Every structure is written in C-alpha cells, then in structure tokens.
Amino acid sequence: MARPPMAEKLVVIGAGMAAGRMLEHLTDAGAPYDITLINAEPRGTYNRLMLSPVLAGEKTYDQIVTHDDDWYATHGIATRFGEPVTEIDLAERTVVSASGSLPYDKLVIATGSTPFIIPLPGHDLEGVIAYRDVEDTDRMIGLGAGARAVVIGGGLLGLEAAAGMAARGIHVTVIHIMGHLMERQLDPEAAGLLQASLEAKGIDVICEAQSEAILGEDGHVRALKLKDEREIPCDLLVMAVGIRPAVGLAQAAGLTVERAIVVDDQMRTSDPAVYALGECTEHRGTLFGLVAPLYHQAAVLAATLCDREAAFVQQSLSTKLKVTGCDLFSAGDFAEGEGRENVLYRDPAAGIYKRLIIENGALIGAVMYGDTADGAWFFDLIQSGADISALRDGLIFGPSFEPSPLPKCSLAA
Amino acid sequence: MDGTPLSTFKSTCAYCGVGCGVLLTPDGAGGVMVQGDPDHPANLGKLCSKGSNLGDTVGEALNASYRLRTPMVHGEESGWDEALQLVADQFRHTAETHGPDACAFYVSGQLLTEDYYVANKLIKGFIGTANIDTNSRLCMASTVAGHKRAFGTDTVPGTYEDLDEADLVVLVGSNLAWCHPVLYQRVLRARAERGTKIIVVDPRRTASCDAADLHLALEPGSDVALFNHLLAQIEVRGAIDDSFQQHTTGLDDALEAARADGSYVTGLSRETLAQFADMWIGTERVVTIFSQGVNQSTSGADKVNSILNCHLATGRIGKPGMGPLSVTGQPNAMGGREVGGLANMLACHLDLENAAHRQAVRGFWNAPQMPEAAGLKAVDMFRAVGDGRIKALWIIHTNPAVSMPEADAVRDAIAGCDFVVVSDVTGATDTARLADVLLPAAGWAEKDGTVTNSDRIISRQRSVLPHYAGSRADWDMLAEVGRRMGWTEAFDYGSAAEIFREHAALSGIAGALGRDFDISALADVSDAAYDALPPTRWPVTEARQGGRFFADGAFFHADGKARILPVSWRPPSAKRSPRYPFRFNTGRVRDQWHTMTRTGLSAKLSAHLAEPFLDIHPGDAATQGIAAADLVELRSPHGTAILRARITADVTPGQVFAPMHWTGETAPSARIDALVAGAVDPVSGQPESKAAVVAVTPFKAAWYGFAVSAKAPRPTSDYWALAKTAAGYRVELAGRTTPADWEAAARTLFGLGNNVGDNLGGGDQAHVTSVTDPARGLTRLAFQSGGRLLAALFVAPEPVAVMRDYLATRPGQAAGGVLLGRTPADMPDPGPVLCSCFEVGVNTIARAVEDQGLTSVDAVGRALRAGTNCGSCRPEIGALLASLRAREAAE
C-alpha cells in the first residue's frame, strides 16, 4: 500500500495484543498515517493468551502469531523489532532507539507490563523466571518430563503455567499466599473444586504459604524455602504473582503517571500528541490485566486517531481459565454483602458448582465451576443489569428456561 | 408364557353396588386383564374408570409388597391353626365370662353373600348375640328402614331397565356421574335416545349437574321438606292415583304433615320449587334415584319415606320407567341385607324382633340360642367397644378406624379393646394396624361366591386366580372358628355352593312367612350349576323369577298394604355457630373408592386428584384469608384436619366439602370422619356423615414441599399426602417448623441413608444435587444413583410451583435437569390426568382444543380418545371446554 504524501507520522511503541488490534482497526479504516511499529521483543504481535496451550503442547508457536512480517508489509507498516526504545522527547516529538531517533506527529505508548518478581533472597538465581513471553514458555518446555518446578502464584497465569508443565510430565508445586486459589475470580467453594481437579492432574497446591527464600546451588535454583521451614526442591521456579505496568519511558519523558500512564476516555495522555494503550495505562484509577478491555481501548484509540468520536468505558469482566479439564467461569462482583442474595447449584459428585449473586433484582455476579456453558448468557445479564426477578426460579439453569405459571398442588384443574 | 390362548372368566366388579359384570383374563403372571361383560344386564359391557383399572389392584408384584402372607398374632407371624384356635378360644372365653353381648362382629359389604351368611349364623345363632353390624350401616341403613316402613320389607321395587324407559330421572343426594358412572352413562344414553330429563337435588354442584335440566341446590338436610312440598302439590294438582290407594294406608296423615312443613327451609325459590313440581308431577315415567345424600342423615329414614310417599301416592312404582331407586355403595351391600348382616335383621329379610321369624331361623339352623333384641348398631357398637362392654371384636374387610364418625375415638376404642381380630388382604390399613390377630383373606378375583347389586341381581364373583400365599376364604375362616368353638355340624361347610344352597333353602321358609326375598328355586342348585350361575334377579321361586315389585299393589306388611308415612322436616343435629360457622359436607371423588385400600394401588386412578382437599366458596375463602392451593385447617368438636383448599363456586357460601378417602396410610391429617359427630338417625341408626359443623382457617405452614420417589417415602410432616405413580410415588408435604438440614431430612424421607456430603459418589450411593436460594427459602434436592433419579424434593415457603405430573414420571429416568422442576422448554407438560382410562392430561386436552379448534366433548374424544371409554370424565372435559371458551372470549 502506497503511503499518502505528507501523511502524519504515527509511532507505536510495543507490539502487544492491544497494539496489534489497534493497528488492525486503523488500517481497516484506511487512516492516512505513516506508521512505524517498534517492539522490544524480536517479533511482531502474537496471542500471548495462547502461550498456555503452547506450553501444554496443545498448540505450536506459529499457530498463535496474529501478525507476521507479511501482514506489516502489506499494510505498509515499518517495523523495528528487538529494538527497545530508550527515550521519548516530548518537546522534539521524537523517540530514540538503537537505530537512532524517529520523529512522530502522534505517538502511541503500548509498552504493556512486566511481571513482578518478589525480591526474595535468591530471586536472581539462574532458573528463576516469570511467565510472560515465548522465551519463558520455552524455558518451561525445555525442562522435560520428570523435572521438578515450583510456581509461586495461584492466579490465572500461575495455574496455566503449572498445568502446562504438568501436562509435559513435569512435577509441579503451586505456592499460593492466599487462603484459596484464584481468590480474585473464585469463591472458596469453587476454588476447592479447582484445587481438587488440579491435584488430580498431579499438581501439588500449597495455600497460605509464605515464601522465605529461594535456595540455590552453583548459581542455579535448587529449592524454595517456606517460612514454616519446608523446602520444596525444584529445577525451575516460576513467579506468577502479578504484573507491573511498564511506565519507565513515560515517566522519564515527563508524562503524568500514577500507578500507570494516566489516560482519558480517548486514551490521550497528559501530552495531547501522545496516547497510551494497554496494560501500561491507568484509566480513572483502574489498571488493566485482562484482554477484553484492552481490545476496547484499541478500538477507541483507533477511532480517536481517525478523528472519530469514541470513549472508553469500563465494564465488568469475565474470566475463563485455559486449563483443560478445569472449566471455570467468573464474572462481575461476587463478594458477600448487605442486600446481596445467592442462588446456588451444587453437584459435588459431578464436580459442578454455580453461584449467582443478585442485588436489587439484578444479576451482579456469577461464579461457576465444572459447567460454564451458560457463562456468556450470565455475563450479558450482568452487563445489561436487567431485572431477573421473573427468571429467578430457573435462572441458574440457563437460557433454555421460560417462565410460565405452574401448578401449586396435586389437584386436577 | 406358552402359546396356549388365555381363557376368560365372567365375574363381578369389586366396587360399588351397580354390580357390573366383568370378563377376567388371567395374564399367566399373577394378574388379570379386565373388560366389561357385554352380557351382564347391569352394565351391558360398560365399566367406569375404577372398574376398568381393577387389573392394577391385583398381581404378584403388588401381592409381594401389599398382601398378608400368614396370620399375625400380636405382630408375629403365626400358623393358621394357632391363630384360629386363639380366635375361637377368646370368643368362647369372652362369651362365657362376660356374656355373648361382650362379643361383636363388624363386617362389610365387601363380604360375599356366603361369607356374610356364615358370619351372621355364627354370631346370632351360636355365639348368641345380635352384635353384628356392617359398614352398610354407614351407607344403606336409612333406605333399609324406609323400605321396611313403607313396604314391610327391604325391597327395591324397580330395575335398571327403568332408567332406559324413564322420561325424567331425579338424582337426590347422588353424584351418579362419579359414584355410579355406569348408571349415569345409561341415563345419558336414554337422554340422547328419548330426551329423558334430568334433575339433580344436591346442596353442591357436582359433575352430575353437567347434563341436568334443573339443579336444586337445597339447604343440607331439607330433603324431607322438598318432597313434602311435592306430595302436597301432587294432591293440589289432582295427581293422586286414587285406584292405587286401595293398596296403601296413611295418605291423609302424610298429606297433613306435608302441608304443615314449610318449603322455605329448602332455601329454594318459589319458581324453582314450582318447576320441580311441574316436571315431577307432569312426568308419568319418573325414577327418583337416591343415595348417600339421603341416607347419611339423622333424618335419613324420613327422607327415604318422603320420596317413597310421592311414588306411592301417584302409583308410580314397580312399572316400566318409574319408581324409587336406591343406589348402593358396595358390591354386596344388598347381599348383606339379604343374609341379615345388620344388627336388627335375620337372614332372608326376616326380622330379629319377630318371634315367629326368630323361631323359624333358630329351628332351621338348629341353633342353641337366638338373641331376642336387636344388637348394637355401628355407632353404638364402637361406643360399647370404647367403654369396655364389648371385649372381643372381629372386623372383616372394612376400615372403621377411618370411616366411622368420630373416627379418632373409634380408632382409640379399637386400640383399647381386649381382643381384636381383623380379616383383610393387607395389614396396611389404619384398622389392621390395631389388630391382635390379623387373618389374611383371599382377595377379589381369588374368592368365590355371589353378590347382589342394587337392582336385585345375584351375580357370581369367581375365583380366577389362586388364593395368594396362605390366604383363605372368609366363610372358611368363620366356619373353622365355628367348629373350633364346638359347633362342628352347623359349620361343616366344604364350599361356597353348600352355603348358598342352605341360604336359598332358608329363603323358602322366609317366602312362606311372606317375605320378599325368596330364592328357594335355587336351593338344590348343583355345584356345576352354581359355578355356571348366570346373573339372576331375585325372587327365584317356582312361581316367580325376577321382575318388578308392587305394580300389583301386593306389599309385605301384615295387611298387604304399603304405608304412606307422615314425616316432617328436621334440621341436621349439628348446629352452625360462630365457633363452627361452616356446614361440612363429605363425599367421594371420581377415581377413588372408600379408603383407597384398592383404588389407591392404581397409578392411573391416583393421578386425577392426588391429595385431599376442601372445596370452599370464593367469598368464604376471601373472608378467611385463604388463597388457591393454600392448606387449610379444619376444626370440629370432635377432631381436626389439614386439607388443600380448592376455591370453587360449586359449593354455596357457608358450606364446605371434602372427600372421605384419605387415611393414616395416605394422608393422616385428612381423616375427615374424625370431624364428623356420631349423631345417628333414630330409626336407622345411620350416622349423619354429610352435615357436620367446622371452623376453617389457613394452615400456618413454615414450608411446603413436593416430592417424587421410586421407593415409598416415609413422610412425618404435619401435612403429607402420598399417591402412587407409574414410576413410584408422589407426595405433597408441609410443616409448621423447618428442618435445620434439608439434605438429612430428605434422606430420611426417602430412606436413602445418611451419607451426607458424599461428594465423590462412592459406587451406588445416592448422590445429591441441590439448588438453593436461601434469601427466598427455596431448596431443591435430587438424589441419584448411576445417573438415574431415585427421588427429588422441592421446598418453598409458599405452595411449591412445579410441574408435578411431569416430575412424577422422572424416578428411574435420567436424573439431569429434574431440579428445574418443569419439562424442558421443548417438551409439553400433560398436566393432571382428566381421563383415567386413556391417561389424557388437562393440558393435553387444552392444547388440542386450541390447536385443532375442538368445540365439543365428542370432538375431544375423536381427537384424543379422552372420555370415550367409561365416560366418567366427560363432565370435566365439558367444563374445561367452557372455561377455555370463557378465557378466549375474555382475551
């Protein structure tokens, strides 16, 4: 595609999933930009969420690449991969990387996030990794059957890492500091079922576990030591305890940064020529880690860059764990509280648990384990805030149920 | 089974007094297939829903779970020898130490004539007391008294053929459509063929009103005033048959009494009364059918005579198409009357209190003694049991602990009696559970003998199945006890035929003494001829066979004349008051019979009305704060009940109605005769079962439940009602206090053991699946094993709203989705069964009516077969069509 003469220069820092989606919207709209994409990782956009299936051996890396070199070429996007940006000059409107400075008319910062590494003694030992990218995934795959791994963090990512390694015959122990797994997505009862099915896959789970130190030998990790003196031997230790927005560049450039780069509803930063997108942003005090809102941000930003009206609105989120045989779904708010009512379905023998949380006649949250077929339907009801009082009797059985008058005794009409 | 064709036997239905002939074909697996006998004059091949489903009440599976196998003595299995010796010794000992009147038999219209004859002979002629009464006392006694007062004998003048030839049929206190459906269908055929008019006299609008030209919703108990009004009008309009009056006496006194009665007490308008008089007086061929609404009253005998008076005054009796016709409740109530099963009767319609009669019978029996006074009638008998005057009691095939008035007191009296023998096919009745000695009796289709129906036809009940396990015929048990008491010759019977011949021979003596019941021409019937005996209407003498009585004016009083009795209206004995503001009527439903010991075994018959209920007028319901499907609490001076409210204008304000079928076995809070006072008719001794007084208030339930189960549940809640289903059982539940742990409570209810919290499903244990909505007090529990539903419980703080008839089909099926409590969206719910014969549900009919635009009961029948067999449900289908039309019009 020939670049229009005198096209505005758009520079995008970071080729994560949000940036990739934003570029699709932009190019689909045929926006007249001269685009350069700079990425620290030596590759373009791939579906990071699909790393777990790759780890579990259910997919290959090639299958999860969403934008390859051909795509950038055919869409006339210049790329600088494997080339970290070292500086942003807001006054000069340039970004600097290894191959020199690059002017921009508009800049998009999509530097994403970096995994948080707990500064335990020994955290810098060889064999202590995070779970973020292809390299981390390859490290885990490289371990091979029979090896031992410890995963610190019983959240989404940690459990996907654990299950992926377990699927490859690696003996995994999950260390979780909270009382039950995935406490942000699951209530204790659902988490109990999840833990049971993970343990059925041969994964050890230790909750309420305080890590004290990572022990090493010849510079390589040997075991994790807990405050209760327990030692859990391992050949690899994966930390999956959360992410930190990557805001170093923005901070250095002098953009407004709180916990992350502050953006408005149009994804604009404190500098009118600079936008931010993805896990590196903070919108109305909220940070982001799940993909759905980031795709929404991408669409808003693309529209904004095309001078179209658009505004980013936060919505409640739903979670699915990509671990084969651990079917869970969580959406909305499921904290107990005044005026909140539960509808519960339990089938312990089948390992099924469903909990709907209702407030003022509306569905505000749902937690399901073992059977999540109706998750999307519940998620819609949560987002629409519709009054479900009339549906309540059959709600937990999903959309197939239609309310109608029923007999109330055993007497013929 | 091998390829040999099944053989079919003729027998008689086990239920009401219509006495329908049935064709029984043993299926070779312990059961029988049942069809109507086209050759039987009582039903000409027709059967009602109850008769059609008789096959559900016999069979090996049922026997194994329901029947008594051996005699039981104080709860322990025993041999026959030991048990019968104990019975003989106890009755002898009691008679010797306390006198014969300390002994009593309470028997039943379920007995065959031969059984009945031996029972009566044993106690009256040999033990020497007249303390034998029968549940016919609760059913027929007022008619017996009325007949005897008017005719000199207990004679049914006409025949069913009169229904084919009548131009007007008046139903008085009879819901013929539900209680004698085959006769009702016969009336409807006459209506179709010759335009026969129908009048219903009943405080309540019943299914019989559906085809009626006139419904007289008279004040309860005011029948005498109504027929006195008619009698007076008969005279005023010059309709007295003067020539016939040479055969009667008492007309003038009767007219005077009639004129003195105020017709206003009927609560009927002048116009209605005039219309009734016009139709009755203006129609020569009029049959007046009467039943429990007339009999079960403290003025029952007078009601009967007030009706007979009108037929005698007009001479409309014993001629084709006209006459009074009492329809009876039991298969052999009439046989019981013939053998003298009542405390004031002797065999063959002879009178105990008539010395000549006593002498004749005593001589014939060669009896050592014969009481000279009438024995105790049912109500007095159980009072005597209660206060210890009666110390040895033998109850045969009836359930007085449920069916007697003041039933709780009667139950306690039986429980407190020194020695109680109960003969029955099962130990699972309120009464059998109180017995010291339980004797397993051969059941219907096993036992052999004769019954007499409401129009004097003697029919054979034939043995087409072997006696189950160790069970024995009743005559055999009674005769054995007679022999063991020392009267070997008198009770040396070898077969039912021998007994029948003796009875027939005695009836010859009765005939010679001027009695109506004379079948002496059968006195020498051979065993083979007895086996082959076709339905035969008595009398059967050299001179006369069958036919009608009294057209010739020959009555059985000493002077050969009939009595037209002066009778006056009396109100029911129980008075309404602020404390007990409702008049409490009791009766029957379409598909159940008596205390359900037989019909309750049929899933088909249990699907129509599967729990006890109270009909209450919308206005009364509103003032009492009762909503549809609420439970209500009834209180009377004698007892309490909890029933489901059915709000309907079929009952008038101030009156409520409840069916009498439920028992301690099926719904302990619905033993409604516990609320009925033991007030009796002074002449007949029949209790007033239809005019008690009660208070009605909402039942304060903390929770309501509905459950289905493959195995019989064991409910214990304040309210429960159990019904059989094809897949097992269904049960309605409610309680004043909520269990702390519903799963534990449900496991107890369903007998599933307490492996609570078993969450990995160890083998065949019952896994629970639950849905709870704590804020709304909803709990639903399903128990399954191997993916098959064992049982499910649905609990709510208000009456549970679920598709009961669908859920009832689920036990034994795939367990998934049952907790939704309704059919999957793509599957229709048949709804409660309206047509029992073809199991067609209300919703199925409603859908067909809407989808296919059906407009008539016949059209529904063509589309779904509903109502095309016994026809008992046709009135309800008609009502459903009407309500659907009304709904359409409203939309």
Contacts between the chains, C-beta under 8 A, distances in Angstrom:
chain1	res1	chain2	res2	distance
A	341	B	773	7.4
A	341	B	774	7.5
A	341	B	775	3.8
A	341	B	776	7.7
A	342	B	773	7.6
A	342	B	774	6.6
A	342	B	775	7.4
A	343	B	771	7.2
A	343	B	772	7.4
A	343	B	773	4.8
A	344	B	770	7.4
A	344	B	771	7.0
A	344	B	772	5.0
A	344	B	773	7.7
A	344	B	774	8.0
A	345	B	769	7.8
A	345	B	770	7.2
A	345	B	771	5.1
A	345	B	819	7.7
A	346	B	769	6.9
A	346	B	770	4.9
A	346	B	771	7.9
A	346	B	772	7.9
A	347	B	767	7.7
A	347	B	769	4.4
A	347	B	770	7.9
A	348	B	757	7.5
A	348	B	758	7.7
A	348	B	759	3.1
A	348	B	760	7.7
A	348	B	767	7.3
A	348	B	768	7.6
A	349	B	758	7.6
A	349	B	759	6.2
A	349	B	760	6.9
A	349	B	761	3.7
A	349	B	767	3.7
A	349	B	769	7.7
A	350	B	769	7.7
A	358	B	775	8.0
A	392	B	773	7.2
A	392	B	776	7.6
A	393	B	778	7.7
A	393	B	801	7.6
A	393	B	821	7.6
A	394	B	820	5.8
A	394	B	822	7.5
A	396	B	771	6.1
A	397	B	817	7.3
A	397	B	819	7.7
A	397	B	820	4.9
A	400	B	824	6.8
A	400	B	825	5.0
A	401	B	820	6.3
A	401	B	822	7.6
A	401	B	825	6.6
A	402	B	825	5.7
A	405	B	801	7.7
A	406	B	801	4.0
A	406	B	802	5.8
A	406	B	803	6.0
A	406	B	821	7.4
A	406	B	822	6.4
A	407	B	801	7.1
A	407	B	802	7.6
A	407	B	803	6.9
A	407	B	804	5.8
A	407	B	805	7.9
A	407	B	831	7.5
A	407	B	832	7.3
A	408	B	628	7.2
A	408	B	629	3.7
A	408	B	798	7.9
A	408	B	799	3.9
A	408	B	800	6.7
A	408	B	801	5.2
A	409	B	611	6.5
A	409	B	613	7.8
A	409	B	629	4.3
A	409	B	644	5.0
A	409	B	732	6.8
A	409	B	799	6.1
A	410	B	609	7.4
A	410	B	610	3.6
A	410	B	611	4.3
A	410	B	644	7.6
A	410	B	706	7.9
A	410	B	721	7.1
A	410	B	723	6.8
A	410	B	730	6.9
A	410	B	732	5.5
A	410	B	804	5.8
A	410	B	832	7.5
A	411	B	609	5.5
A	411	B	610	7.4
A	411	B	611	6.7
A	411	B	613	5.6
A	411	B	644	6.4
A	411	B	646	5.7
A	411	B	832	7.1
A	412	B	608	5.5
A	412	B	609	6.0
A	412	B	831	7.9
A	412	B	832	3.8
A	412	B	833	7.0
A	412	B	834	6.1
A	412	B	842	6.0
A	412	B	876	7.3
A	413	B	831	7.0
A	413	B	832	6.5
A	413	B	842	4.6
A	413	B	880	7.0
